Amino acid sequence: MNAQSHEAHHDAFGAKFGMWLFLVTEINLFGGLFIAYSYMRHKYPTEFHHAGAELNATLGVTNTIVLLTSSLTVVLAILALQEGKKVVAQSFLYATIGLAMVFLVIKAFEWTAKFHHGLYPGAPHLALQPHGEQVFFGLYFTMTGLHGIHVIVGLSVLAVVARMIGAGKITRERNITLDNAGLYWHLVDIIWIFLLPLFYLAA
Amino acid sequence: MSAESSVTQPSYLESQGKYRGLLGWLLSTDHKRVAILYLVSMITFFFVGVSIGFVMRLVQLTPFHHLITAQTYNALFTLHGVVMIFLFVIPGLMAVFGNFVLPLSIGARDVAFPRLNLASWYFFIVGAIIAICSLFTGQGPPDTGWSFYAPYSIKTGTNISLAVFGVFVLGFSSMLTGINFIATIHRLRAPGMTFFRMPLFPWSLYATAWIQILATPVLAVTLLLVILERAFGIGVFDPAKGGDPLLYQHMFWIYSHPAVYIMILPAMGAISEILPTFAQRTIFGYKAIALSSLSIAIFGSLVWAHHMFTSGMSDFANLVFALLTMMVAVPSAIKVFNWVATLYKGSIDFQPPLLFALSFIFLFSIGGMTGVWQGALSVDVHLHDTYFIVGHFHYVMFGGTGFGFFAALLYWFPKMFGRMYPKRAIYVAWFPMFIGFNLLYFTMLVLGMQGMPRRYYTHLPVYHTAHVVATVGSWLLVGGLLHFFGTLGYAVFRGKKTVGNPWHGVTLEWQIPSPPPVENFEEIPTVTTGPYHFPEVAGT
């Protein structure tokens, strides 16, 4: 139905505004989990302290550095495209995707280690631990898992965007899609920055 | 910009785009066609919900013969709730009339993100299909009630996970519509249309959209936690693992109380359009109504725990939430008084939409005030989990949103289809609907006062007479509904062709032909006055 005339109308500000509204929904999605976390931490302060000590803070901080660097490379990609340097922009996007994968690999090692120690929901070993620790690991896997899904979605979006730059669908003049993908990536980053102290530095 | 000047443009109903026939509807990003998709699917789901409710009333007619088992009854009230709430009243006026009227009434050619808009409908349908599949797969249909309260929802063997996932997907539809409408209102208002020159229906959509964006994600994550709890036993809501069911209730109602304002606000907006048109005068207290929508959205987000007065919260929390609950009645009352004042000294043109709008005010007032009673702590202890709650809820959601939906449908029907329904048949349908409604739900209020608990598949003999009255009411109501929608269904195809502006409305959507052309406005109008500027036409 008259797609041409509807889509010919291009409103970069509107697109960015819509993206920000979407980010609001994402923040509230995690917000629900942060409410659950703060309530449970209030209920079980010492257990959260002990359970937090089980997590590997070094890996957590390493992953934080990886994600922060990936946010930087996204920004560099945006700047490069603004100067019309398509290939440079694409390279920075691929660098971002690479860093995202590094993050996921480190995360996978962490999860595997927890599985080996029997620290996952439903594990017989965890069932013997105090209530607060069981809830801690329930929340840990839920929140880092949901964040991990966002990382996967984010890197897929960035991969599509990199291809769109190659195909000339995102250009120096029409770069709002790249901007919005970058915004999404920063959100993924920021959520992790909250997850780090809540879990890894809880001890 | 008269209706005649642009008759050459084909209407959105006839115009052929890239695709023809059914695909021309299913793949159309035209906000008007998307609205009709919503309308058809929603009325279908509405009748599914009505049928389940009808059966439940029949069961209460013969409580001593046990037509169905208690388990089946549990499944029935769960389904009735899920279908009616998530598939009819929550998307309700927002998705149908919001989509159809919003761009027209602010002078836009479409919503801000037309493709996203169509995607929202697909999310809606997929979510609905998943929810309905949960009935026929797994270990039997969900039996928790529509609120999926933990710990029962994480313990019961029925097919909760799939049903909850369906609601999760429906949430996307709701959020994306909200994002779309806020962006539309901010970006696409016609030149000269400031926020305070915007009609009140878009105002109410604006407030609703904000609730959708802010509250729906919390429900989404809560439902996700229920699924994870059932699949992996993460323990957040499971007391056996240190979790807390009360936390579930909080997180559920943080969304689901604001959700009742998602349901009612657009209906209030539609009423605010209908009254000035049929009183042929400007709305009384325009700014008060506009801002009360926002304050309902704000206060309505802060009252969720009044669903939990008997759940074991602290006295202080109870007190705070009781106070906030009473306060949310104030902006609602502001609207009611302004509506009534609008009629005063108007030149009233009594038409079916006005009849249903007045019914809305009457029924909503009963629903609203019975709600304030429950806000009073001591009264709530007596009324909690009785039929009084069921009666109150249906007065607000059916008497309010439902009748608001009917009023809006009657008001914008000629705009949507370019045809007029036989008015006399609508009046005839109104009588059994209105009388049956009150027989059914007022009786429930009384039953609840007497102590009849909700969600029981049978009842003590002392309640039997009242249950018979309520069931007879449900027959009248369903008969009226069938006649109502039968008449409208007939009128879609056979109704008398009508002119562009049969009600003499003055908002922008009435300044273009009916049904509207594909591009809505030949030329985007420039707005110089407020929305309800009726010409001084003495004697008409």
Interface residues (C-beta under 8 A of the other chain):
Chain A: M1 N2 A3 S5 H6 E7 H9 D11 F13 G14 A15 F17 G18 L21 F22 V24 T25 E26 I27 N28 L29 F30 G31 G32 L33 I35 A36 Y39 M40 K43 Y44 Y120 P121 G122 A127 P130 H131 G132 Q134 V135 G138 L139 F141 T142 L146
Chain B: Y12 S15 G17 K18 Y19 G24 L27 S28 T29 D30 R33 R109 D110 A112 F113 P114 R115 L116 M175 G178 I179 N180 I182 A183 H186 R187 L188 I213 L214 A215 T216 P217 V218 A220 V221 T222 L224 L225 L228 F232 G233 I234 G235 V236 K241 G242 G243 D244 L247 H250 M251 I254 V518 E519
